Amino acid sequence: MGTRDNSNPTAKSPEEWLEKVAPEKTRGTFKLFLGYAPGVGKTYNMLSEAIRRHQRGEDIVIGVVETHGRPRTAELAEQLEKIPRKEIEYKGVVFEEMDLDGILARRPQIVLIDELAHTNIEGSKHRKRYEDVLDVLAANIDVLATMNVQHIESVAPTVQSVTGIQIRETVPDWLVQRADEIVMADLTPEALQTRMRRGDIYGVDRAEKALANFFRRGNLIALRELALQHVTKAVDRTLTAYMDAKQIDAHWAVRERVAVCISSNSSSHMLIARGARVAEGVGGELFVLHVDTGEDLPGDEKNTLAANMQFARNLNAEVFTIKGKSVAHTAASFVREKRITHVVFGRTAVHGIRKYLYYWAIQHFLKESPNVDVHIVTQHSERE
């Protein structure tokens, strides 16, 4: 058995080699605890994890945690070091805000930042707390943060229509998508209402009013569904990134993904609508693909194609135009790349050679594509 030559001063241990070849971490890791309503346990879960990691020797501080007078949450917060808040005077009143400069000067491994959608008082470095978080991450400090799903910009209008309550503070969707990990703090609506009645969330005197308004069971069911959808999307993004990094070709997918192949024919409008119904039925994402074969389209067909694409965007579809000589080959490549689970094609009532070419194209697609559900929808052709 060989032995390590200690006489060579340039020889490195396996640990030293691993440290040398490992990619250097240049930005902090962002972990988000997402809830669907106050009181589901976002801050409590965040503090619990922070305490466990602190006990393992990690350097963790509290940047800002709002206990809202909840004793169990306050007990956990007392077990961790806090960065004192910064006092800012505004219109004769002194407010306390998270001290961004204090956090950056302290340079912990990890910082806890509650209520991501919070708007800072005038005189702060940034208008929004999530902008402070971006500075912390840029300084290579990990962040554990919390927020409720109703504060996501694209979700706020839906929540407002369901609950009747205006959502004044939001964060952009791209910030949520930037999270390296999303953990859902979850309770059933019934359990959350029980906590409310016990006074665990607000005072007992406020409980009945809250239960008759925001905390109605129907509201909570809808909000929980929205939060679950966002967590599922995050898992799907993480899986996709992992598969791309590992160059895994298998057709894995956490969420259903429906792709509709369209042309410059006005009947594609019906195909998009059918695809949207399929996506809604399976709780999936909608993609619309147009394969540009290089054919020079007349002006009216260009306008029709543009209208089809705009209709797809109105239905929140992701729209793609990809150049390719073969529609079948290009569509199959798209299905593999985007890990599509359902694809929708139109079939016009064609005859003769055009009918043969259509079936040949479908067979060619099936041969090249991975396992995918194919929906062939009969449509009326304007060119008949």
C-alpha positions as CSV (number, residue, x, y, z in Angstrom):
1,M,0.0,0.0,0.0
2,G,1.4,3.4,-0.9
3,T,2.0,6.1,1.7
4,R,1.7,9.8,1.5
5,D,5.0,11.6,0.8
6,N,5.2,14.2,3.6
7,S,8.5,15.4,2.4
8,N,6.9,17.3,-0.5
9,P,5.7,20.6,0.8
10,T,3.5,21.1,-2.2
11,A,1.5,17.9,-1.6
12,K,-2.1,18.5,-0.7
13,S,-4.5,16.4,1.4
14,P,-7.8,15.2,-0.2
15,E,-9.7,17.9,1.8
16,E,-7.4,20.6,0.4
17,W,-7.9,19.4,-3.2
18,L,-11.7,19.4,-2.7
19,E,-11.5,22.9,-1.3
20,K,-9.5,24.0,-4.3
21,V,-11.7,22.5,-7.0
22,A,-15.1,23.3,-5.4
23,P,-16.8,26.3,-6.9
24,E,-16.4,29.3,-4.6
25,K,-19.6,30.6,-3.1
26,T,-20.1,34.2,-4.1
27,R,-23.7,34.9,-3.0
28,G,-25.7,34.0,0.0
29,T,-28.3,31.3,-0.1
30,F,-31.9,32.4,0.1
31,K,-34.4,30.2,2.0
32,L,-38.0,31.3,2.1
33,F,-40.7,30.2,4.6
34,L,-44.0,30.7,2.8
35,G,-47.4,30.7,4.4
36,Y,-50.9,31.3,3.3
37,A,-52.2,33.3,6.3
38,P,-51.0,34.8,9.5
39,G,-50.5,32.3,12.3
40,V,-49.6,29.2,10.2
41,G,-46.1,29.1,11.8
42,K,-43.7,30.7,9.3
43,T,-41.7,32.7,11.9
44,Y,-41.9,29.8,14.4
45,N,-40.5,27.3,11.9
46,M,-37.8,29.7,10.8
47,L,-36.7,30.3,14.4
48,S,-36.8,26.6,15.2
49,E,-34.5,25.8,12.2
50,A,-32.2,28.7,13.2
51,I,-31.8,27.4,16.7
52,R,-31.0,23.8,15.5
53,R,-28.3,25.2,13.2
54,H,-26.9,27.5,15.9
55,Q,-26.6,24.5,18.2
56,R,-24.6,22.8,15.4
57,G,-22.1,25.7,15.5
58,E,-23.4,28.0,12.7
59,D,-23.2,31.7,13.2
60,I,-26.8,32.9,13.1
61,V,-28.3,36.3,14.0
62,I,-31.7,37.9,13.9
63,G,-32.0,40.8,11.6
64,V,-35.6,41.4,12.3
65,V,-38.3,39.1,13.7
66,E,-41.9,40.2,14.5
67,T,-43.4,38.1,17.3
68,H,-46.8,39.9,17.2
69,G,-47.1,39.2,21.0
70,R,-47.1,35.4,20.5
71,P,-45.3,34.0,23.6
72,R,-44.0,30.8,22.0
73,T,-42.4,32.7,19.1
74,A,-40.9,35.3,21.5
75,E,-39.4,32.5,23.6
76,L,-37.6,31.1,20.6
77,A,-36.4,34.5,19.5
78,E,-34.8,35.1,22.9
79,Q,-32.4,32.2,22.2
80,L,-30.6,33.9,19.3
81,E,-28.4,37.0,19.0
82,K,-30.1,40.0,17.6
83,I,-28.8,42.9,15.6
84,P,-30.3,46.0,17.3
85,R,-32.8,47.8,15.2
86,K,-32.0,51.2,13.8
87,E,-34.1,54.2,14.9
88,I,-35.3,56.5,12.2
89,E,-37.3,59.7,12.9
90,Y,-40.1,60.5,10.5
91,K,-42.5,63.4,10.9
92,G,-41.6,63.7,14.6
93,V,-42.2,60.0,15.4
94,V,-39.3,57.5,16.0
95,F,-39.6,54.2,14.1
96,E,-37.5,51.1,14.4
97,E,-36.3,49.3,11.2
98,M,-33.9,46.5,10.5
99,D,-30.3,47.8,10.6
100,L,-28.9,46.7,7.2
101,D,-25.5,48.3,7.8
102,G,-25.3,46.6,11.2
103,I,-25.9,43.2,9.6
104,L,-23.3,43.8,6.9
105,A,-20.7,45.0,9.6
106,R,-21.4,41.9,11.8
107,R,-21.1,39.5,8.8
108,P,-22.8,36.4,10.2
109,Q,-23.1,33.2,8.2
110,I,-26.9,33.4,8.4
111,V,-29.4,36.2,9.1
112,L,-33.1,35.9,9.9
113,I,-35.4,38.5,8.2
114,D,-39.1,38.3,8.8
115,E,-42.0,39.8,6.7
116,L,-40.2,40.2,3.3
117,A,-43.0,42.4,1.9
118,H,-42.5,45.1,4.6
119,T,-42.2,48.7,3.4
120,N,-39.4,50.6,5.2
121,I,-40.0,54.0,6.7
122,E,-38.8,57.0,4.7
123,G,-35.1,57.7,5.4
124,S,-34.1,54.0,5.1
125,K,-31.5,53.0,2.6
126,H,-34.1,51.0,0.5
127,R,-37.9,51.5,0.2
128,K,-38.6,47.7,0.6
129,R,-37.2,45.1,3.0
130,Y,-36.7,42.7,0.2
131,E,-34.2,45.1,-1.3
132,D,-32.3,45.0,2.0
133,V,-32.3,41.2,1.6
134,L,-30.7,41.5,-1.9
135,D,-27.8,43.5,-0.4
136,V,-27.4,40.9,2.3
137,L,-27.3,38.1,-0.2
138,A,-24.8,40.0,-2.4
139,A,-22.5,40.2,0.7
140,N,-22.4,36.4,0.7
141,I,-24.6,36.1,3.8
142,D,-27.3,33.4,3.8
143,V,-30.9,34.6,4.5
144,L,-33.8,32.8,6.1
145,A,-37.0,34.9,5.4
146,T,-40.8,34.7,5.7
147,M,-43.8,36.0,3.8
148,N,-47.4,35.1,3.0
149,V,-48.5,34.1,-0.5
150,Q,-50.9,37.0,-0.8
151,H,-47.9,39.4,-0.9
152,I,-46.6,37.9,-4.2
153,E,-47.2,40.5,-6.9
154,S,-49.0,38.3,-9.4
155,V,-51.1,36.6,-6.6
156,A,-52.3,39.8,-4.9
157,P,-55.2,40.6,-7.3
158,T,-56.6,37.1,-7.0
159,V,-56.4,37.3,-3.2
160,Q,-58.1,40.6,-3.2
161,S,-61.0,39.3,-5.4
162,V,-61.4,36.3,-3.1
163,T,-61.1,37.9,0.3
164,G,-62.2,41.5,-0.5
165,I,-59.2,42.8,1.3
166,Q,-56.7,45.1,-0.5
167,I,-53.1,43.9,-0.5
168,R,-51.0,47.0,-0.2
169,E,-47.5,45.5,0.2
170,T,-46.1,43.1,-2.5
171,V,-42.8,41.6,-3.7
172,P,-42.1,40.9,-7.3
173,D,-42.5,37.3,-8.6
174,W,-38.8,37.2,-9.7
175,L,-37.7,37.5,-6.1
176,V,-39.7,34.4,-5.1
177,Q,-38.2,32.6,-8.1
178,R,-34.8,33.6,-6.9
179,A,-35.2,31.6,-3.7
180,D,-32.9,28.6,-3.5
181,E,-35.4,26.8,-1.3
182,I,-39.0,27.4,-0.4
183,V,-40.6,25.7,2.7
184,M,-44.3,25.9,3.2
185,A,-45.5,26.5,6.7
186,D,-48.7,24.6,6.6
187,L,-51.8,24.0,8.8
188,T,-55.3,22.9,7.7
189,P,-57.8,25.7,7.6
190,E,-59.7,24.0,10.5
191,A,-56.5,23.9,12.7
192,L,-55.8,27.5,11.9
193,Q,-59.3,28.6,12.9
194,T,-58.9,26.6,16.1
195,R,-55.7,28.5,16.8
196,M,-57.5,31.8,16.1
197,R,-60.3,30.9,18.6
198,R,-57.8,30.1,21.3
199,G,-56.2,33.5,20.9
200,D,-52.9,32.1,19.7
201,I,-52.8,34.4,16.7
202,Y,-54.6,37.6,17.8
203,G,-56.3,38.5,21.1
204,V,-59.5,36.6,21.8
205,D,-61.4,39.9,21.4
206,R,-60.3,40.1,17.8
207,A,-60.8,36.4,17.0
208,E,-64.5,36.4,16.0
209,K,-64.2,39.4,13.8
210,A,-61.2,37.8,12.0
211,L,-63.0,34.5,11.6
212,A,-65.9,36.3,10.0
213,N,-63.7,38.1,7.5
214,F,-60.2,37.1,6.3
215,F,-60.1,33.8,8.2
216,R,-63.4,32.5,6.7
217,R,-62.9,28.8,5.8
218,G,-63.4,29.4,2.0
219,N,-60.8,32.2,2.0
220,L,-58.3,29.9,3.8
221,I,-58.9,27.0,1.4
222,A,-58.2,29.3,-1.6
223,L,-55.2,30.9,-0.1
224,R,-53.7,27.5,0.9
225,E,-54.2,26.3,-2.7
226,L,-52.3,29.3,-4.0
227,A,-49.4,28.7,-1.6
228,L,-49.3,25.0,-2.5
229,Q,-49.1,25.9,-6.2
230,H,-46.2,28.2,-5.7
231,V,-44.3,25.6,-3.7
232,T,-44.9,23.0,-6.4
233,K,-43.5,25.4,-9.0
234,A,-40.5,25.9,-6.9
235,V,-39.9,22.2,-6.6
236,D,-40.3,21.8,-10.3
237,R,-37.7,24.6,-11.0
238,T,-35.3,22.9,-8.6
239,L,-35.8,19.5,-10.2
240,T,-35.3,21.0,-13.7
241,A,-32.1,22.8,-12.6
242,Y,-30.8,19.6,-11.0
243,M,-31.5,17.5,-14.2
244,D,-29.9,20.1,-16.4
245,A,-26.8,20.2,-14.2
246,K,-26.6,16.4,-14.1
247,Q,-27.5,16.1,-17.8
248,I,-30.3,13.7,-17.0
249,D,-32.4,13.1,-20.1
250,A,-35.2,11.2,-18.4
251,H,-38.6,12.8,-18.7
252,W,-39.3,13.7,-15.0
253,A,-41.8,16.3,-14.1
254,V,-43.4,17.4,-10.8
255,R,-46.1,19.5,-12.4
256,E,-48.1,18.8,-15.5
257,R,-47.1,20.9,-18.5
258,V,-49.3,21.3,-21.5
259,A,-47.9,22.5,-24.9
260,V,-50.1,23.6,-27.8
261,C,-48.6,23.7,-31.3
262,I,-50.2,26.5,-33.4
263,S,-50.0,27.9,-36.9
264,S,-51.1,31.1,-38.6
265,N,-54.6,29.6,-39.0
266,S,-57.4,31.3,-37.0
267,S,-58.5,27.8,-35.9
268,S,-55.4,27.8,-33.6
269,H,-57.5,30.1,-31.3
270,M,-59.7,27.0,-30.5
271,L,-56.6,24.8,-30.0
272,I,-55.1,27.3,-27.4
273,A,-58.5,27.4,-25.6
274,R,-58.6,23.6,-25.5
275,G,-55.0,23.5,-24.2
276,A,-55.9,26.0,-21.5
277,R,-58.8,23.8,-20.4
278,V,-56.5,20.8,-20.3
279,A,-53.9,22.7,-18.2
280,E,-56.5,23.9,-15.8
281,G,-58.0,20.4,-15.5
282,V,-54.6,18.9,-14.6
283,G,-53.4,21.9,-12.6
284,G,-50.5,22.5,-14.9
285,E,-48.6,25.2,-16.8
286,L,-49.5,26.2,-20.4
287,F,-47.0,26.6,-23.2
288,V,-47.7,27.6,-26.8
289,L,-45.3,26.8,-29.6
290,H,-45.1,28.1,-33.2
291,V,-42.5,26.5,-35.4
292,D,-41.2,29.0,-38.0
293,T,-40.3,27.0,-41.0
294,G,-39.1,30.0,-42.9
295,E,-42.3,30.3,-45.1
296,D,-43.1,33.8,-46.1
297,L,-46.6,34.4,-44.8
298,P,-49.1,36.8,-46.3
299,G,-49.9,39.9,-44.3
300,D,-53.3,38.6,-43.1
301,E,-51.8,35.3,-41.9
302,K,-49.1,37.3,-40.0
303,N,-51.8,39.2,-38.3
304,T,-53.7,36.0,-37.4
305,L,-50.5,34.5,-36.0
306,A,-49.9,37.6,-33.9
307,A,-53.5,37.5,-32.6
308,N,-53.2,33.8,-31.7
309,M,-50.0,34.5,-29.7
310,Q,-51.6,37.4,-27.9
311,F,-54.7,35.3,-27.0
312,A,-52.2,32.7,-25.6
313,R,-50.5,35.4,-23.5
314,N,-53.9,36.6,-22.2
315,L,-54.4,33.0,-20.9
316,N,-51.0,33.3,-19.1
317,A,-49.3,30.9,-21.5
318,E,-45.6,31.0,-22.1
319,V,-45.3,31.6,-25.9
320,F,-42.4,30.4,-28.0
321,T,-41.4,30.8,-31.6
322,I,-38.7,28.4,-32.7
323,K,-37.1,28.2,-36.2
324,G,-37.0,24.7,-37.7
325,K,-37.3,23.0,-41.0
326,S,-39.4,20.2,-39.6
327,V,-42.4,20.9,-37.3
328,A,-42.4,17.3,-36.0
329,H,-38.7,17.4,-35.1
330,T,-38.8,20.9,-33.6
331,A,-41.9,20.1,-31.5
332,A,-40.3,16.9,-30.2
333,S,-37.1,18.8,-29.2
334,F,-39.3,21.4,-27.5
335,V,-41.2,18.7,-25.6
336,R,-37.9,17.2,-24.4
337,E,-36.4,20.5,-23.4
338,K,-39.4,21.8,-21.5
339,R,-40.4,18.4,-20.1
340,I,-43.9,18.7,-21.5
341,T,-46.4,16.1,-20.3
342,H,-49.3,16.9,-22.7
343,V,-49.1,18.2,-26.2
344,V,-52.1,19.4,-28.3
345,F,-52.1,19.2,-32.1
346,G,-54.8,20.3,-34.5
347,R,-56.1,18.0,-37.3
348,T,-57.9,19.6,-40.2
349,A,-60.2,17.6,-42.4
350,V,-57.6,17.2,-45.2
351,H,-57.6,14.5,-47.9
352,G,-55.1,13.0,-50.3
353,I,-51.4,13.7,-50.0
354,R,-52.0,16.4,-47.3
355,K,-53.7,13.8,-45.2
356,Y,-50.7,11.4,-45.7
357,L,-48.2,14.1,-44.8
358,Y,-50.1,15.0,-41.7
359,Y,-50.1,11.4,-40.4
360,W,-46.4,11.1,-41.3
361,A,-45.6,14.2,-39.3
362,I,-47.5,12.8,-36.2
363,Q,-45.7,9.5,-36.5
364,H,-42.4,11.3,-36.8
365,F,-43.2,13.3,-33.7
366,L,-44.1,10.2,-31.7
367,K,-40.9,8.5,-32.7
368,E,-38.7,11.4,-31.5
369,S,-40.6,12.6,-28.5
370,P,-40.4,11.1,-24.9
371,N,-43.4,9.7,-23.2
372,V,-46.1,12.4,-23.5
373,D,-49.9,12.4,-23.8
374,V,-50.9,13.6,-27.3
375,H,-54.2,15.3,-27.9
376,I,-55.3,15.6,-31.5
377,V,-58.1,18.0,-31.9
378,T,-60.2,18.1,-35.1
379,Q,-60.6,21.7,-36.3
380,H,-62.2,23.4,-39.3
381,S,-59.8,24.5,-41.9
382,E,-60.3,27.9,-43.6
383,R,-58.4,26.7,-46.6
384,E,-60.7,23.9,-47.5
